[in-house]
Amino acid sequence: MEIIDSIRLWFFSLGEGYGVNPFIFGAIYIGAIPFFWLSTVWLVRNIRHKRNIAPPVIAMSGCAVSSYTYLIIVGQNVPLWVYILIVAIVLYSFYATWQTIKSKREESAVEAGI
């Protein structure tokens, strides 16, 4: 039980110095996951039907950065390395999204016989 108490204390202490509630951050992070995947499905469907991909890409991007937006808005005295990490995560998310779009477009073109 001592290990569990140590983990619990560590978890709650994460946000104390920065004015961030770890439960709110975690809820936003976990809560955005289903919407991210729904947006991914929406994106793939739009690619296959040759529809506008901007709305699902914007939705995916919003889901990817939602918890970090909370951290930036509410956080106080957040170290520079955290902002650098957030930028790296956002850039990687955009890159991964672009790779998904690219591969689905290629699959769609192959299915269409182009």
Secondary structure, DSSP 8 states (H G I E B T S, - for coil): -HHHHHHHHHHHHTTGGGT--HHHHHHHHHHHHHHHHHHHHHHHHHHHTT---HHHHHHHHHHHHHHHHHHHHH-SS--HHHHHHHHHHHHHHHHHHHHHHHHHHHHHHHHHT-
